[in-house]
Amino acid sequence: MLKHKPLAIAFIFFVILTFLSRYIPFFWDGVYFTKPAEFFYNNSYSTLVPPIEMDTGIFPLFGFYISKF
């Protein structure tokens, strides 16, 4: 039983961490999707093409979808 104790402690730690962060809308690698979403929201959805400085490398409708929330 003693050899599985560190694994059990790690498992409990990550379960608690996941539970406490359930209301955070973006993980660390998804934050860059917020710039196009903010652009669409601030410009009243006047265009579906964000400026080149905000290019995330994916189709811009994902940022449009995020900005609706």
N, C-alpha and C positions, 0 to 999 in steps of 0.2 A: 504493500500500500504506500510506503514511503517513496518509492521511486516514481509514482504517478502524481505526487503532490504538486510539483512545479507545473505540470501540465494542467491540472485541475485549477490551480490558482490563475494561470494565464487564461484559461477558458472562461472562468468567472469574471475576470477583469474585462475581457473583450465583450462579453455579454452585457455587462453593466455599461461599458463605453458605448456600445451600439444603442442601448436603450436610452441613454442620456442625450445622444446626438440625433435622435429620430426626427426632430423638428428643424434641423439645419437643412436648408433646401439644396445646397450644392456641396459636393465633396471637393477636395483641393484641386483635382484635375478638371473640374467642370466649371470653375469660376469664370474662365475666359469667355463663356457663352453669354455672360451677363452684359457685356459691352454692346453687342448688336441688339439685344433685347432692350437695353436702356435707350439706344438710338431710336428704335422703332417707337417706343413709348413717348419719348420726348418730342418726336417730330410728328405725332398724331397719325402714325401709320401712312404717311404720304407716299412712301416708296418701299418696295420690297428688296431693294438693293442697298445694303449699307456701304459706307465709304471703304475704300481699299485698306485704310488703316485698321479697320475692324474685321478684316477677313480672318475667319477661324478655320478655313479649309473645308468646311462642310456647307451644305445647302443652307441659305439664310432663313429658310422658313422655320427652322428650329428656334432661332432667336425670336422670330415673330410669335411663335407658339408660346414661348416662355414669357414674353412681354404681355400676353393676354391675361396672365395670372397676376 
